[in-house]
Every structure is written in structure tokens, then in C-alpha cells.
């Protein structure tokens, strides 16, 4: 095995999932994360279909993920006067398993913390591909050299910026922004929309989930106070309960804001550096991002193991096999559905949501791309397998094609 020292940037979902598989195949993995610890909170994320289930099962976490499942009840859609004008089906925002992002991140960290080196509170400042390895400098830690570097650090990927070029060359704003905030919203699941704005209260995404149309905003990634001010300015003319919610915003303990954007990279790898998850293919908030990240980690690690660490061969096969499956992230823009820009668009969406005869078949169509991949079985490549003394077979393994 060659190229066994791997640095992964990002300790949310894709990074720890990849680290889990790589260490099982004999790689020595370091995960660096800018935050001081695993980040709590965040919206509920979902898994759907047999491919997602099989990968979670092979990781040994399917039961734990299912135990953390949260269900969205049907909500009511109201107008500015607070009168019900429709129904928001809870099934629309959830897969077969719907788990808070922070809970999933903690599960993945516990799965890997004893076999993977985690470096919290640090970030990469430079990458130099020497041909024989990648020399890496950090904001705080001493320089180190790795055989391979993986950018699993999200839409605003630091690794992509350093190795592929500035974000402006790879990220396209899709005309919307979204906010997750811990606000006092009341007990009911309620949805309110006016042109270009939707407020969803009480669901599993967050106590308050806001989507609003608008051009790109001045960058404020590390300035939460400024982000809250931007939201207030964008929604200051909103009706219904929006003024009340904006008054609470400065004191929100949990707050996350981002644009709905698409990442486009001509090739996911450059030399000894490869991208995974949102950093490679992006996520337009269509319900596929987490599943794509976890399954992508399985495929990338498996191809590296199958190629004996030959990154050139592995990265090529990974991209050829996975790019079409990941392309669903480029075919959706949830902002258009969640926050139509016209009153007529809102009425059409409300009719769609309320017509249960339409919504049921739609869910099956929307989820179909999650099953559009043939998974390889990399189990024989594992170096951590124990042999069953009675059969001579690997103990505790069922293979990717095991029963659900």
C-alpha cells in the first residue's frame, strides 16, 4: 500500500465518514477542523433508499442513526392574518430517516475518535504538492507532510480555494439565502410566505428556518453579528410574525446563515488533492447533500484501497463512477420552491403541498436519484477484519448487499 498518510479537512459529515473507511483499509488519517469541537445544532438531514441504508449498515451505525430519527408532522400554511390557507406535508422535508445534523456528526466522531487523529481549532494555510507528497502549513500547528489531502470542508471549502482557485470561480449563487435560528416560535408547525420570503417555524430543520430571495451578500463568514444584521435588513419589511422574530434574532444562541449555491469543479482532483461532498459538487438544499457525502466517502475510500493507494487511478475511477450520481445536486434549487418570488407562485406551491394525491407520487420521484448507483463491495480490502475461527470467514460482515 502506498500513499497511506491522508489529511482530511473538515470534521462535519463527509470528513469523518471518509476517515472511518480509510482507517479500516490501513490508511493513517488526520482530520483537521477549524471549529474547536464537533459543531452541535444545524438542520435535520436525511437518508433515503437502499444505497444510503447499506452504507450506514456497513459503517455499523444504521441502528443508531434510526434511533435518532425525528419526524416532521404536517404543518399549516398561514397568510399574513394568521389564517390557514393550506397544509405543508411533513414528508416533503424528510427522507426515510431524518436526523439532526449535530447528532449525526457526533455519531461519526464517536465512531472514529479512537482510530483517527483529530486536530480541532486549526485550519490549513497552504498546500504545496511536491509530486511525492503534499507539504501543509497550518494556522496554529507545525507544518507537516502528507501523501494525500482531501477537502471535505463544505461549500466554502478552504482546500478548494488553496488547490483549485478562489471561490468566485467555482461557486454560483442561486438567488436565495437560508437561516437556521434558535428562536421562541411557539408549539405549532407553521409556514408563512410572501413573495421572496418563507418562514417555517417548529419543524425539525430548526425552531426557525427562514429562506429569502436576494443577490449575494457581502461575505461575513466569521461575523455572526453582521450576519444577523444582514438578515434583519433583508426581512425588515416582512409581515406576519417576522418583525417579532427579528427582534429575537440578536440573542439567538444557535444561528447559521448561508446562501443557496452550487459548486462546480471541472475535475474533483488536482494532483494529490481531492474534493469530497459539498466542496466538490455542492448542495442546493434539495435533500441530497448528506447522503451524497456519506456514500461518496464510501466510494472514494474503497477506490483508494482497491488501487493500493495509487491516487491517480483511484481519483479517476471515483470521479467516473460518482459524478453522474452526484449530479442531482446541480438539478435542484430548493429556494424556488420554498420561497417563490411571486404571489401566484406561492399559491401554486400551496396547492401542490396541500394536494396529498399529488404529493405522495412526487416524493417517490424526488427520491429516485438516491438509488441511481451500483455499489461495489470493498469488504475484502479491509485490514481490520477479524476471522471467525469456526468458518475462516471475516467475522461480523455481511457485505454491501446485505438485507435491510
C-alpha positions as CSV (number, residue, x, y, z in Angstrom):
1,X,0.0,0.0,0.0
2,X,1.3,3.4,-1.0
3,X,0.2,6.9,0.0
4,X,-1.1,5.9,3.4
5,X,-0.8,9.3,5.2
6,X,-4.0,11.2,4.5
7,X,-5.1,14.7,5.7
8,X,-8.8,15.4,5.7
9,X,-10.1,18.9,6.1
10,X,-13.5,19.1,7.7
11,X,-15.0,17.2,10.7
12,X,-18.7,17.5,9.9
13,X,-20.1,14.6,7.9
14,X,-18.1,13.8,4.8
15,X,-14.7,14.0,6.6
16,X,-15.3,11.6,9.5
17,X,-17.2,9.2,7.2
18,X,-14.2,9.1,4.8
19,X,-11.8,8.8,7.8
20,X,-13.8,5.8,9.1
21,X,-13.4,3.9,5.8
22,X,-9.8,4.9,5.2
23,X,-8.6,3.7,8.6
24,X,-10.3,0.3,8.0
25,X,-8.3,-0.1,4.9
26,X,-5.0,0.6,6.6
27,X,-4.6,4.4,6.0
28,X,-3.3,6.7,8.7
29,X,-5.8,9.6,8.8
30,X,-5.7,13.0,10.3
31,X,-8.8,15.2,10.4
32,X,-8.3,19.0,10.9
33,X,-11.3,21.1,11.8
34,X,-11.4,24.9,12.2
35,X,-14.0,24.7,15.0
36,X,-12.9,23.9,18.5
37,X,-15.0,20.7,18.6
38,X,-17.7,18.9,16.8
39,X,-20.3,21.5,15.9
40,X,-23.7,21.0,17.5
41,X,-27.1,22.0,16.0
42,X,-27.9,22.5,12.4
43,X,-30.8,21.4,10.4
44,X,-32.2,17.9,10.3
45,X,-30.6,15.9,7.4
46,X,-32.0,12.8,5.8
47,X,-31.1,9.4,4.3
48,X,-33.3,7.6,1.8
49,X,-33.2,4.4,-0.3
50,X,-31.3,1.2,-0.2
51,X,-27.9,2.6,-1.1
52,X,-27.9,5.0,1.9
53,X,-29.1,2.2,4.2
54,X,-26.4,-0.2,3.0
55,X,-23.6,2.2,3.6
56,X,-24.8,3.1,7.1
57,X,-25.2,-0.5,7.9
58,X,-21.7,-1.3,6.7
59,X,-20.4,1.5,8.9
60,X,-22.2,-0.1,11.8
61,X,-24.3,3.0,12.6
62,X,-27.7,2.3,10.9
63,X,-29.5,1.4,14.1
64,X,-28.0,4.4,16.0
65,X,-29.0,6.8,13.2
66,X,-32.5,5.3,13.1
67,X,-32.8,5.8,16.8
68,X,-32.1,9.5,16.4
69,X,-34.8,9.9,13.8
70,X,-37.1,12.9,14.1
71,X,-40.4,13.1,12.2
72,X,-41.9,16.2,10.8
73,X,-45.6,16.5,11.3
74,X,-47.8,18.2,8.8
75,X,-47.8,21.9,9.3
76,X,-50.2,24.6,8.5
77,X,-49.7,27.3,5.9
78,X,-51.0,30.7,7.0
79,X,-51.4,34.1,5.4
80,X,-50.4,37.4,6.9
81,X,-53.5,37.5,9.1
82,X,-52.6,34.1,10.5
83,X,-55.5,32.2,8.8
84,X,-54.8,28.7,7.5
85,X,-54.6,28.6,3.7
86,X,-53.0,25.2,3.2
87,X,-51.1,22.2,4.5
88,X,-47.3,21.7,4.5
89,X,-46.7,17.9,4.4
90,X,-44.0,16.9,6.9
91,X,-42.9,14.2,4.5
92,X,-41.7,16.8,2.0
93,X,-38.8,17.8,4.1
94,X,-37.7,14.4,5.3
95,X,-36.3,11.1,4.0
96,X,-36.8,7.7,5.4
97,X,-34.5,8.7,8.3
98,X,-34.4,12.3,9.4
99,X,-31.6,13.1,11.9
100,X,-30.3,16.4,13.3
101,X,-27.0,17.2,11.7
102,X,-25.3,17.7,15.0
103,X,-26.4,14.2,16.2
104,X,-25.1,12.6,13.0
105,X,-21.8,14.5,13.4
106,X,-21.4,13.2,17.0
107,X,-22.2,9.6,15.9
108,X,-19.5,9.8,13.2
109,X,-16.9,11.3,15.6
110,X,-17.5,8.6,18.2
111,X,-17.1,6.0,15.5
112,X,-13.7,7.3,14.6
113,X,-12.2,9.1,17.6
114,X,-10.1,6.1,18.8
115,X,-8.6,5.3,15.4
116,X,-8.3,8.7,13.7
117,X,-6.2,11.8,14.7
118,X,-8.4,14.8,15.2
119,X,-7.0,18.3,15.3
120,X,-9.6,20.9,16.4
121,X,-9.2,24.6,16.4
122,X,-6.9,24.8,13.4
123,X,-7.0,25.2,9.6
124,X,-4.8,24.8,6.6
125,X,-3.0,27.9,5.4
126,X,-1.1,26.5,2.4
127,X,-0.8,23.3,0.3
128,X,2.3,22.5,-1.8
129,X,2.1,19.4,-4.0
130,X,5.7,18.3,-4.4
131,X,4.9,15.3,-6.6
132,X,6.0,13.0,-3.8
133,X,3.6,14.4,-1.2
134,X,1.8,17.5,0.0
135,X,3.6,19.9,2.3
136,X,0.9,21.5,4.5
137,X,1.1,24.5,6.8
138,X,-1.4,25.3,9.4
139,X,-2.7,28.4,11.2
140,X,-1.5,27.2,14.5
141,X,0.1,23.7,14.2
142,X,3.6,22.9,12.9
143,X,4.0,22.1,9.2
144,X,3.5,18.5,8.2
145,X,3.7,16.4,5.0
146,X,1.0,14.1,3.9
147,X,0.7,11.7,0.9
148,X,-2.8,12.9,0.1
149,X,-5.2,15.8,1.1
150,X,-9.0,15.6,1.0
151,X,-11.1,18.7,1.1
152,X,-14.3,17.7,2.9
153,X,-14.9,21.2,4.2
154,X,-18.1,22.3,2.6
155,X,-19.4,24.8,0.1
156,X,-16.9,27.4,1.2
157,X,-14.0,24.9,1.1
158,X,-10.6,26.2,2.2
159,X,-8.9,23.3,0.4
160,X,-10.7,24.1,-2.8
161,X,-9.6,27.7,-2.6
162,X,-6.0,26.8,-1.9
163,X,-5.7,24.0,-4.5
164,X,-8.2,24.9,-7.2
165,X,-8.6,28.7,-7.1
166,X,-10.8,31.3,-5.5
167,X,-14.4,30.5,-4.5
168,X,-15.7,33.0,-7.1
169,X,-14.5,30.6,-9.8
170,X,-16.4,27.6,-8.5
171,X,-19.5,28.7,-6.5
172,X,-22.6,30.1,-8.2
173,X,-25.2,31.9,-6.1
174,X,-28.7,30.6,-6.9
175,X,-30.6,33.7,-5.8
176,X,-31.6,32.7,-2.3
177,X,-30.3,32.6,1.3
178,X,-31.4,30.5,4.3
179,X,-31.1,30.9,8.0
180,X,-31.5,28.4,10.9
181,X,-32.0,30.0,14.3
182,X,-33.0,29.0,17.8
183,X,-35.9,31.4,18.4
184,X,-39.0,31.2,20.6
185,X,-41.5,30.2,17.9
186,X,-44.4,28.6,19.8
187,X,-45.6,25.0,19.7
188,X,-47.1,24.6,16.3
189,X,-45.5,23.8,12.9
190,X,-46.4,26.9,10.8
191,X,-45.3,28.1,7.4
192,X,-45.7,31.6,6.2
193,X,-44.7,33.0,2.8
194,X,-44.8,36.3,1.0
195,X,-43.1,36.9,-2.3
196,X,-39.4,36.0,-1.9
197,X,-39.7,35.1,1.8
198,X,-40.7,31.9,3.6
199,X,-40.6,31.4,7.4
200,X,-41.0,27.8,8.7
201,X,-41.5,27.5,12.5
202,X,-41.5,24.5,14.7
203,X,-40.2,21.9,12.3
204,X,-37.2,19.6,12.6
205,X,-34.9,21.8,10.5
206,X,-34.7,24.3,13.3
207,X,-37.0,26.2,15.6
208,X,-37.0,28.9,12.9
209,X,-36.0,28.1,9.3
210,X,-36.0,31.2,7.0
211,X,-35.5,31.4,3.3
212,X,-35.3,34.6,1.4
213,X,-34.5,35.7,-2.2
214,X,-31.7,38.2,-2.8
215,X,-28.4,38.8,-4.5
216,X,-25.1,37.7,-3.0
217,X,-24.4,39.4,0.3
218,X,-21.0,40.8,1.4
219,X,-19.0,38.0,2.9
220,X,-19.4,37.7,6.7
221,X,-18.5,34.1,7.4
222,X,-16.9,34.6,10.7
223,X,-19.0,37.6,11.9
224,X,-22.3,36.2,13.2
225,X,-23.4,39.6,14.5
226,X,-23.0,41.0,11.0
227,X,-24.9,38.0,9.5
228,X,-27.8,38.7,11.9
229,X,-27.8,42.3,10.8
230,X,-27.9,41.2,7.1
231,X,-30.9,39.0,7.8
232,X,-32.7,41.9,9.6
233,X,-32.0,44.3,6.7
234,X,-33.3,41.7,4.2
235,X,-36.5,41.0,6.1
236,X,-37.3,44.3,7.7
237,X,-40.4,44.8,5.6
238,X,-41.8,41.3,6.3
239,X,-45.3,40.9,7.6
240,X,-47.0,38.3,9.9
241,X,-44.7,37.4,12.8
242,X,-41.5,38.4,11.0
243,X,-40.9,41.7,13.0
244,X,-41.3,39.8,16.3
245,X,-38.8,37.1,15.1
246,X,-36.3,39.7,14.0
247,X,-36.4,41.3,17.5
248,X,-35.3,38.0,18.9
249,X,-32.5,37.4,16.4
250,X,-29.7,39.3,18.2
251,X,-30.0,37.0,21.2
252,X,-30.3,33.7,19.2
253,X,-27.8,31.2,20.7
254,X,-27.7,28.9,17.7
255,X,-27.6,30.7,14.4
256,X,-26.5,29.6,10.9
257,X,-26.8,31.5,7.7
258,X,-25.6,30.7,4.2
259,X,-26.5,31.2,0.5
260,X,-28.2,28.5,-1.6
261,X,-25.4,28.0,-4.1
262,X,-23.9,25.4,-6.4
263,X,-20.3,24.3,-6.6
264,X,-18.9,23.5,-10.0
265,X,-15.4,22.0,-10.4
266,X,-14.3,20.7,-13.8
267,X,-12.4,17.9,-12.1
268,X,-12.6,16.9,-8.4
269,X,-8.9,16.2,-8.0
270,X,-5.7,18.0,-8.7
271,X,-2.5,16.1,-8.2
272,X,-2.6,14.7,-4.7
273,X,-5.6,16.8,-3.6
274,X,-9.2,15.7,-4.0
275,X,-12.6,17.2,-3.0
276,X,-15.5,15.4,-1.4
277,X,-19.0,16.4,-0.6
278,X,-20.3,20.0,-0.9
279,X,-16.8,21.2,-1.7
280,X,-16.9,19.2,-4.9
281,X,-20.5,19.1,-6.1
282,X,-22.3,21.5,-3.8
283,X,-25.7,21.2,-2.3
284,X,-28.7,23.4,-3.3
285,X,-30.7,22.4,-0.2
286,X,-32.6,19.7,-2.1
287,X,-32.3,16.9,0.5
288,X,-29.4,15.0,-1.1
289,X,-26.3,16.6,0.4
290,X,-25.7,14.3,3.4
291,X,-26.5,11.1,1.6
292,X,-24.2,12.1,-1.3
293,X,-21.4,12.9,1.2
294,X,-21.6,9.6,3.1
295,X,-21.9,7.4,0.0
296,X,-19.2,9.4,-1.7
297,X,-16.8,8.8,1.2
298,X,-17.5,5.0,0.9
299,X,-16.7,5.0,-2.8
300,X,-13.6,7.3,-2.6
301,X,-12.0,5.3,0.3
302,X,-12.9,2.0,-1.4
303,X,-11.3,3.0,-4.7
304,X,-8.1,4.2,-2.9
305,X,-7.9,0.8,-1.2
306,X,-8.6,-1.1,-4.4
307,X,-5.8,0.9,-6.2
308,X,-3.3,0.2,-3.4
309,X,-3.1,3.9,-2.6
310,X,-2.5,4.8,-6.3
311,X,-4.2,8.2,-6.1
312,X,-4.1,8.9,-9.8
313,X,-6.0,5.7,-10.6
314,X,-8.3,5.9,-7.6
315,X,-9.3,9.6,-8.1
316,X,-10.1,8.9,-11.8
317,X,-12.3,5.9,-11.1
318,X,-14.0,7.7,-8.2
319,X,-15.0,10.6,-10.4
320,X,-16.1,8.5,-13.3
321,X,-18.3,6.3,-11.2
322,X,-19.7,9.0,-8.9
323,X,-20.1,12.2,-10.9
324,X,-23.4,11.2,-12.5
325,X,-24.8,10.1,-9.2
326,X,-23.8,13.4,-7.6
327,X,-25.2,15.5,-10.4
328,X,-28.6,15.6,-8.7
329,X,-27.1,18.4,-6.6
330,X,-27.0,20.5,-9.7
331,X,-30.6,19.8,-10.8
332,X,-32.4,21.3,-7.8
333,X,-32.8,24.7,-6.2
334,X,-35.0,24.4,-3.1
335,X,-35.2,28.2,-2.9
336,X,-37.5,28.4,-5.8
337,X,-40.0,26.0,-4.2
338,X,-39.7,27.2,-0.7
339,X,-39.8,30.9,-1.3
340,X,-41.5,31.7,-4.7
341,X,-40.9,35.3,-5.8
342,X,-44.5,36.0,-6.8
343,X,-47.9,35.7,-5.1
344,X,-49.0,33.4,-7.9
345,X,-46.0,31.1,-7.3
346,X,-46.9,30.9,-3.7
347,X,-50.5,29.9,-4.5
348,X,-49.3,27.2,-6.9
349,X,-46.8,25.8,-4.3
350,X,-49.6,25.8,-1.6
351,X,-51.8,23.8,-3.9
352,X,-49.0,21.4,-4.5
353,X,-48.3,20.9,-0.8
354,X,-52.0,20.6,0.0
355,X,-52.9,18.1,-2.7
356,X,-52.0,14.9,-1.0
357,X,-52.8,12.9,-4.1
358,X,-50.0,14.8,-5.9
359,X,-47.5,14.9,-3.0
360,X,-47.3,11.2,-2.5
361,X,-46.1,10.2,-6.0
362,X,-43.9,13.3,-6.1
363,X,-42.0,12.1,-3.1
364,X,-41.2,8.9,-4.9
365,X,-40.0,10.7,-8.0
366,X,-37.9,13.1,-5.9
367,X,-36.2,10.3,-4.0
368,X,-35.5,8.1,-7.1
369,X,-32.0,9.6,-7.8
370,X,-30.8,8.5,-4.3
371,X,-30.9,4.9,-5.7
372,X,-29.2,5.5,-9.0
373,X,-25.8,3.9,-8.3
374,X,-24.4,0.4,-8.2
375,X,-22.3,0.0,-5.1
376,X,-19.0,-2.0,-5.3
377,X,-18.2,-4.4,-2.4
378,X,-14.8,-3.3,-1.0
379,X,-15.1,-5.5,2.2
380,X,-12.2,-7.9,1.2
381,X,-9.8,-4.9,1.2
382,X,-10.3,-4.2,4.9
383,X,-7.2,-4.6,7.2
384,X,-9.3,-4.6,10.4
385,X,-11.3,-7.7,9.8
386,X,-11.3,-10.5,12.4
387,X,-11.5,-14.1,11.3
388,X,-14.3,-16.3,12.6
389,X,-12.4,-19.4,14.0
390,X,-15.3,-21.7,13.1
391,X,-15.7,-20.7,9.4
392,X,-12.5,-18.9,8.5
393,X,-14.6,-16.1,7.1
394,X,-14.5,-12.4,8.2
395,X,-16.4,-12.1,11.4
396,X,-19.4,-9.7,11.6
397,X,-19.5,-8.8,8.0
398,X,-22.5,-9.1,5.7
399,X,-21.2,-7.3,2.6
400,X,-22.8,-4.3,1.0
401,X,-25.6,-6.3,-0.4
402,X,-26.9,-7.5,3.0
403,X,-30.6,-7.4,3.8
404,X,-32.2,-4.2,5.0
